Amino acid sequence: MSNNNPVLKVGDWVRGKSREGELILGYIESLGTIEGVIKVTVVKCDNKETISKTISILSKHVKKLPDSKAINKEQVLFLIDMAILTGDEEWFMELSSKLNSMKQLVDGML
């Protein structure tokens, strides 16, 4: 899509600037019908009114975030909160399973 991004796809987490210059963090909801335009559901933003909204943005104005490699309980809990916030049930179940495995490992050591 753009020179500084690997190929963007639905579900990728991105950060960037909106047309209004707001700093945003969100995930790609859909790829627009117009080349170079994506729809991003905003999870964090300078402007609180933009949070939870889906906005159209040029792909060249965002940067794909690296895939998460959560390794500790706090990171997994944070990601579980994000999964709940975004309504991603599959991700929530995957993270919950990971948290359960971590808990069983700790319980097995005691």
N, C-alpha and C positions, 0 to 999 in steps of 0.2 A: 504494500500500500504506500509506504513512504520509504525514503532512503535510510532513515535512522531507526526503523522498526523492522523486526522480523515480521513475517506475515501475521497480521492480527486476525483473531477469530473470536466468535461469540464465546463469552465466559472469561476472556482474558482480563486481568486486572491492569488498569492503566492509571497514570497520573498526568496532569497537564493543565492547560489554561483554557477556560471557556472564551467565547467571543467577547464577553464583558471583562475579561482579564482575571476572573476568579480562579484561584488554585483549586483543582478538583482531584479527588481520588474516587475511583469507581470501577465498574466492570462493564464490558461491552455487552449490551443487550441484543443488538442486531447490527448487521452491516447494511448501510444505507444503499438505496438504489442508485444514488449518484456516486460515482467513483470518488474515493477519498473521504467520504462522509460516513461516520459511524454514530451509533446511538449508544450513549453511556449512561448507566444508572449511577447517580452520584451518591456515594456513601459518606464522604467527608468533603467539606468545602468552606472557604472563607465566609461565604454568604449562607447562613443557616437556612434561608428560604429555598435554596437550591438542593439541599440534602433530600434524598429519596425521590428526586425527580429524574426523569430520563431526558437527556439533552442531546441534540445533534451537534457534532463537533468534527472538525477536519482531523483526519488521522495524523497529519503532520504536526498537530498541536498536542499530541499525547505521546507518552513513552510507555511501552509495555513493561510492567513490573515482572521481576523474575518469579518463577514458580516457587511457592513456599516450601521450605525444607524444615518445618517445625520439628524441634527436637526435645523441647521440654514442656512440662505441664502447662506453664503460663502461656506459652505460645499456642498450644493446642486449645486452651480455654478461650483465648482471644479469637482464634479462628472459628471456634464454635459459635461465639457471639456474632461474628461476621456472617456465618452461614444462616443463623436465625434471622438476622437483620435483612439479609438478601432473600430469604425464603427458599434457600437451596437445600431441600430435604436430603437429597443424595449425598451432598458434601457433609451435611450435619451428621448423617448416619456413619459415614466414613470416619469423620473426626471423633465421634463418640466411641466408635470401635477402637480407634487408636488410643484414646484416653483410657478406655477399659483395659486394654492390653498393658498400658503403662502401670495402671493401678494393680493389676494382677502380678506383674513383675515385682513391684515394690512389696506387695503383701507376701509374696513368696520368699522374699529375702528376710522378713522379720521372724 
